[in-house]
Structure formats: structure tokens, C-alpha cells
């Protein structure tokens, strides 16, 4: 660890410093409750709270250094105060300095986009482990330090946790780390100070407008990740997504593309698409993969292209990749004894729901029904709710509108928002059951042998958050139990 304040400030341009800088810092924190003797407290302006309001609390717990955008009215003699223009950016740089730049000691690849981040990152982690490398993973589902699993609380952790994880990976001897990069993390400067070997763009569709307000702001957030890549890094983008070229307009990195439809550096063609997997012509070679759907054809191609840019052996990569399964909660399917098929998927955007349902449509054999159980999360982008319901109805024979994670919102208010998007001709397909377990049970009782039930929205999550309280709930477990009861 780097503890000397002078060294911790490397790369930061303070507006003003009051107090000595030749002091030793114990640790860095931005939550005043975690402050202790000799610590450096960073006052960050968040979306819900302003860390400047908690400077006095941090000082009372022993903080020796305060970094902030505005000095407090009362300055304590025993505390060093550092004023900066943006404390969130400074926090990222401080965290990287404190852990002695762990991202520069391994090859860090960031994956961003609306859909596919988790699958691409997870497949890359599994692939490189199988290729014999010690590898790290930072993802929505879980984090890995080689073979050690670390629970995940955010898609992209805060800068201190992030650099601590990367440091642990370096100490464990990891050669690579594959990391999901969320738009929230980019805007909130959580990745500031990191050195990326490469960046991957999957796609951009309707999501997170509760946070970004406009699609243009959402796009610019993603683009800024590529703007920040160094000249020795690669920028790999999906050429079939119209936003792919926008992402790399101003990047200094060397640009590469992948696609199924358009001209690109890395190309694939879907030959067969079945419930048990995909047959792809990938880079001129036919390979059978265990993942299903055109969206996974893109994910697999992105993984292949990334591994080629990281100078791996082509044949070894295709051989290993053909054996791998995807991330938990992504098109997880099960078959009941009576032939009913259940699928659990994390799809929680209109585009992701359509991707999964169009895949089901492509692989269904004939007259079997598709029954979709779907909800929308509370305290999140409200504009996508009616669209999600409409997409589900357009692509399903029956739809059960239910609760997802209502969080602090009234579940029935969320359901009403969804119902507003259902067209008159689709209303006969839809019913509402607010209780998620009851909704899944009803779907199983409505299904006949051979029918397909999709439970969408929560995927890998093992809880349901209602009025701020997390209750144990696992879509896959509940679906399996209910399918077994009706078999």
C-alpha cells in the first residue's frame, strides 16, 4: 500500500491545500461511518447524499485528511484539507494510488453495453481459466479472484473496493481480469485511475433513463469509457449496432469490429439455433456451442474476438469455448417430466425481453404455447414498463404481469404502468398476479406438455426486494418446484 499523502496525491491537481502533506494515511474512505484514526475521508457528492455534510462526523472519528470540493466553515488544526474540483474523480485516482496501480499489473478488459455484459465477461473468465491463466472476474453475478468467489453487490464496485479486488488479483498471480463496466460507474467516476488493456461494446438499447434522463446522455456515458482508453488499448465494438461506430469516434485506442450481418474484422454466421445450443460459422470454422439464441451468437463472437486481440491460440479458444456454459440466470432452462420447458432469464429491458422471446420463437417446434411471467423493478426507469409489457405480449401466447423487485414502490402502481402498454388486441393474452410465486405457479398450471414458460427479469438474483426489505426468492428454484408439482 502507498500511505504517504504526497504520493497518494499523484495525478490529482488540488485547487488548495491547508495543512501538512507529509503525513501518513491509514486508509481511504468516503463513508464517514467507516472513518478512523489517521484516515483520509473523501467527501463525494452522490445522487442521494452529499459527503460534505459528513465531514464533521469523519473528523470526530479521527480522520486526519479531508479531501473535498468545498472547505467546511470550521477547519481543525490537526486535519489537512485538500480542495479539488471533482472529488469523485479524485477518489478513483486516490484508490488506484493507494493500492499501487493494480490495473497496470495485469491485463484489464472492460465490457460495456446494455445487454450481454455479464455473459461476455463470465465466458472470458471461464475461457482464460481453461486456457491455463489465473484470471479475475468483476461482474453483476459474482466476482472471482482466480478460484476464490467474492460476492457481488454492484455491477461495478466503488473505486476503493474495485482497486482492492484488483490488488487481490495481482497478489494471487492473475494475468487477466474481465470486468463489467456499467454506465452508472462511468458517470460516477468509479473507473477513474484504472488502466484498461481493452474495451468491448455489446449493444445499446433502452435502459437506465431514470438515472441518465435521456438516451443521448446514456450513450455519451458509454462512449466516454472508450474516449478514455489509451493508445495501446483496443476498442472492440459490435458493428451490427448503429451505436458501435459512435462509441469509437474519439477514442485513441485501435479500433476493431465484430458482426453477424455487416462487414467486420471478426465475423460469424448462425447456421443452427436450437434449445440445446448454436452451430456457428465463426471466423470460417463451424463450431457447436452450448449457448442458445442470436444474442448469444453475438456474445460468443465478442469473446472470440477479444481472445484474438489478446493474442490467444485460435484453435484452443474455439475448442474451449465450445464446452462452456454461460452466466447463471441467462437463458437457464429446465424440462419437467411431462415435457413442459421452463426458462429463467435476467432480461429486464425491452430489447433483452424481445431477444429471449424471439429466440424461443425460433426454436419452438410448432403449436406449443409460450407463457411469459414478467414484472418491472421499482425505483427504476418507468418509461420502459409499458414497452416491456407490450413486447412480452407481442411475442407470447399468454403473459402474466407480476412483481419484480418493487423496492420502495407500490407493486400495483408498477403493474398499472406496465398494463398501459398492452394494446387492445393483446389484452386477452394478459392477466395480472402481483405475487410472483403465485404468478409462476399459475403459469405452470396453465401450461400443457411441450409448452415453454419464460420467467423474466431477475435471473440469478436470490431475493425479492419489497419496501426496502430483501426476502429470499429464487426464480429458478420456484419454477422447478412448481413444474414438479404439475408433472
N, C-alpha and C positions, 0 to 999 in steps of 0.2 A: 504493500500500500504506500501511496505518496501522502505524507501527512503535513509537510511544510506548506504553510499558506502561500508563500511566494510561488512555489511550484504548482500548487493547485490552481492558481490564477492564470497559468499559461494559456494563451488563446482567448482570454477574456479581456476586454478593454473597459476597465472601470471608469465611470464618469467622475467619481470622487471616492477617496478612502479617508476615513477618520479612525486613527488608531494604528498600532503597530502591525506590520505584515510578516514579521519574522517569528510568528507564533506557530506552535504545532497544533494541528486539529485532530481531535479524536475520531470523529466520523461526520458524515454529511447527512442532513435530514431536511425534509420540507414539511413534515408533520410535527407541529410543536409538541405534541404529546410524546414523541419519541426523542425529544432533545434531552441531552445530559451534559455533565461537566466536560468542558473543553470542545464541545461540538460546534459545527458550522451549520447554522439554520438559514435556509433559503426561503424567502417569502415570495411565493408564487401566486399570481392572480389566476384562480381557477374559474370554472364555469359556475360553480355553486358557492364557493367560499374564496375569500381573499386572504392569503397568508400574512399580509401586512397587519391584519387585525390580531395576529397571534405572536407578534414579535416579543411583546412583554412576557407572555407565557413561556416562550422558549428561553428568554433571559433568566426568568425566575428558576428554571430547571438547570441552569448552569451553562447555557450556550455562550461560547467565547467570541464567536464571529457571527455577524448577521449580514447576509447579502440581500439587498432589496432594491426596488425601483425608486422608492421614496423613503428618506430617512424618517424615523419616528421623531416625535416632538422632543422627547427626553432621551438624550444619549448618555449611556452609562460609561464611566471612565474605564472600567475593566473590560469593556467589549469593543472589538474592532468592527466598524461599519463599512460596508462596501456598496456603493451605489452603481447600478448598471441600468442600461436602457430596457433590457428584457431578461428578467430573472429566470424564466422557463428555459431559454436558450443557454443561459449561464449554468443552470443546474445540469444540463446534459454534458456540457464541457467539463464541469467540475467532477461529475461522476466518472467520466472517462479518464480524467487525470488521476483521480484518487486510486482507481484500480490499475493505473499504469497502462492505459490504452489496450485493453484485451482484444478489441476488434481488429487491431493491426497484427495480432499474433496468430490469427487463424484466418481462413477464408470465409467471410461472412456474405451470404447471399440473401437479399430481401425479396419477398414475394408480395406484391400488392395487386389490388383489383377488387371488384365486388364479390365475385364468386370464384371458388376454386383455390383460394389461398391455402386453406388447411390441407386439402388433398395434395396439392403440389409440394408443399413444404414437408408433409409427412412421407410422401413417396420418395422425395430426395433424401430424407434422413434414412429411411429403410434401405434405399439403394446403396448409399455410400457406406453404411454399416456392412451390408452384404459384400461390398467390394473390398472390405478389409480396413476401412478407415474408422478411427474413433470420431464420432460425429455428434453435434449438438442440434437440438430442435427447440424452437420457441414458437408455440402455436396456441390456438384457441382451446384445443382439447387438453393438451398437456405438454410440459417441457421435458426434454431429455438431455442429460449430460452423459453421453455415451450410453451405458446401460442403466443409469440411475434415472428414475422418473421423479420429476418435481411437479407438484400440482400447479395448474394454470388458473389465474384469476382474471386476467385480461388477455385480449388478442396480442397486444404489445405491452409489456410491463412498463412501469415508470423507469426513468433513467438510472436510478440507483439500483433497483432490482435487476434491471437489464444488464448493466455492467458487472454486477456481482455474479449473475448467471454466466456471462461470457468469461469472466475471470475464472470461475469454477471449471468451465470447459477447457480453458487453456491449461490449468493446473492438472486436469485429468488427461491431458495429452490430445485433445481433439484437434483434428486437422481442418474440419469444416463446421460451420453452423448454418442451418437454414431457418429462416425467421419470417413469420408473417408480419407485414407492416401495414397497420390499419391507418385509415385516413385521420382518425382521431389522434393517433400517435404522431403523425406527421405535423398536424396543425399545433399540437401541444408540445412540440419540440422534444418528444421523448427519445428520438433517434439522433438528436444533435450530438456531435462529437464522435459518432461512430464512423469507421472506415469500411465501406462495402466493396467487396470484390465484384459484385454484380447485382443487378436488379431485374426482376421479372414482372411483367404486366400481364394479367389474365384477361380481364374484361372490365367494362364499366357499365353498370345499369342502375336503376332507381333504388337508392338506399340512403339512409342516414341524413335525410333532409331536415329532420328535427334538429340536427346539430349544425349542418352546413348551410341550411336555409335554401340554397339554390343548387341546381345541378352543376352550374358553372363553377361555383365555389368548391363543390365536391371534386370536380375534375381537376381544378387547379391544385387542390391538396395533393392528389395522387401525382400530378405532374411535377410538383416541387421535389418529390423524392428523387425523380430522375434528373432534375435540374442540378441536384446536389451531388450526383455521382462524379467521381474523379476520372481523369483521362485514361487511367489504366484499367478502369472497371468496364464491364459490359452492360448494355441495356437491351434486354430481350423482350420484345413485345408481340402480342397477338395481332397479326396483320389482317385478320378477318373482323376485328373490332375497329370501327371507324375512329375510335379514340386512340388506337395504338400509335398512329403517327404523331398525334398531338403530344403524347407523353414524352417523346424524344426530340421535340422541336428545338429545345435549347440545352440539351444535355451535352456534356463534354465527353461522355463515355462512348465507346464504339458500339454502333447500333447493329442489332441482329433481329430477324423476324421469324415467326413460325405461323403456319396456317394450314387449314384443310381445304380452303377454297381459292384463296388468292396466291399470287406469286410470293415466294418467301425463301429465306435461307434454309429453313428446315420445314419439310413438307410431309404430310401424312394423308392417307385416303382410307375411309372406312369401308370395309368390304362386307363384314357381317356384324350384326348387333343383336345379341341375344341376352336373356336373363343371366346366363352363366358367364358372359364375357363378350369381348370385342375381338374381331380379326381386323387388324390394320396393316396396310402397306405403309411402313414407316421408313423413310429415307431409302426407299427402293427394296425393302425386305418385308415379306409377310410374316407377322408375328401375332400369336393369340395372347390376349391379356385377360386377366380375371375381373377387370372392371367393366361396367356396362354404361352405355349411353354416349351420345356425341359429345356431351360436355366433358366426359372423362377421356374421350379421344384427344381433346384439346389439352387436358391436364397431363396426360401421358406424353404428348408431344412436347409440352413445355419442359417436362422433367428430362426427356431425352436430349432436347436442345441445350438445356443448362449443363447437363453432364458432358456434352461435347465441348461446350465453351470452357469447361473446367478440365478439358484435355483427358477425358477418360476413354478407355478402350470401347469402341463402338459395339463389338460383338458381345463383350461381357455385360455391357449396360443393357442391351436388348434381352439377353438371356435372363439376367436377374430381374429386370423389370417385368418380364412375362410371368414371374412367380408371385409377385407382390399383390397384396390386397390394400385397399385404400384406408382412409381415416375412419375411426368409429363414428357411426351416425350419418355416414354419407352413403346413401343407397344400400343400407343394410337390409337384406331380405331373408325371409324365413318361409317355409312351406308347412302348412298344417297337414295332419294325416288325411284329411278329406280333400286336399288339393287346393284350398284357399291359400293365396300368396299374400304375405304381409311385407310391406316395405317401410322402413323408417328413414327419414332424410331431414337434414338440418335446413332445407330450403326455407328461407324466411324473407325472400324478395320476390316480386312478381316474375322476374326473369328466371330465377332459380326454380320456382314452382313450375313454370312452363317447361323448363329444361327436363325436369324429372318426369312430368306427366307426358311430355312428347316422347320421351324415351320409353315409358311404359306403353304408350300408344304404338310405337314402332315394334315392340317385342310381343305384344298380345297376339294371340293366335286367331281369334275370331270373335265369338259372341260374348266372351266373358265381360262382366261389369268392372268398371274402375270406380272404387268408392274412396273419396278423399276426406280425411279428417284434418281440419286446418284452423288455426287461430292467428292472432297477431299480438305482438308484445305491447305491453303498456309503457307509457313514458318514452315512447319512441316515435319515429316518423309516422304521423297519422295519414299522410297523403297516399301511402301505398296500401292502406287497408282495403278500400273498395276495389282497387285494381287486383289485389291478391285473390279476393273472393270471386271476382269475375273470371280471372284466369283459371281458377280451380273449377268453376262451373263449366267453362268452355271446354275443358279437357277431361271432364269426368262424367260418369253416368249418374252418380249421387255424390253430394257434398254435405258434410256435417260441419257446420261452423261452431267452433268451441273456444275455450280459453287457451292461451299460450302461457306466457308469464305476464299476468296483468299488472304486476308490481303495485304501484300506488293507485292505479286507475280502477274504475268500476268495470268489471268484466263485461257487463251487459252494454255499457257505453261503447266499448271496443267492438263488440259484436254488431251493434247498430251501425257503426261506421263501415264495417265490412258488408253488411246487408245492403247498404246504399249503393254498392257497386254491382249488384246482381240484376241483370236485365230481366224484363218481364217474362221472356220465354225460358229463362233459366230458373225462375223461382220454384217451379215444380220439382226441380232436382235437389233443392236445398232444404235442410232442416237445421234447427239450432238446438244444441245441447251444451249449456255452459260448463258443466262438469266434464273435465277432459277424460277421466276414466270411464264415465258413463258413455261419452261420445265414442270412444274406441270400442267399448263393449257393444254398442248399438251397431256400429259398422260391421263387427264380426257376426252379429246375428242377422244382419241384412244380406250378408254375402252368401253366395252359393259356391259349391265346389268349382274351382278353376278361377273364381273372381280374384281381383287384385285390390288390396286395401293399402292406400298410402297414408301414413301418419306423418305430417309435415310440420316443420318449424323448430323443433327442439333437438332432434338428433341425438348427440352424445350427452346432453345435459341430464343430470341425475336429480333434478329438483324442479319444483314449480314455485315461482315467487308470487305470493298473494299478500297484498297490503304490507309489503316490506319484509315478510317472513318467508324463508325458503323451506318448503315442505318436500320431503323425499318423493320423487316421481321420476320414473324411467320409462319413456315411451316403448322401448324395445321389450322390456320386462312385462309391462302391462299388456302389450299387444300379444306376446307369446302366451301369457296366461289366458287371455280371452279367446284366442284361437283354439287353444287346447280344450277349453270348456265347450265350444260349439262343435268340435270334431266328433 
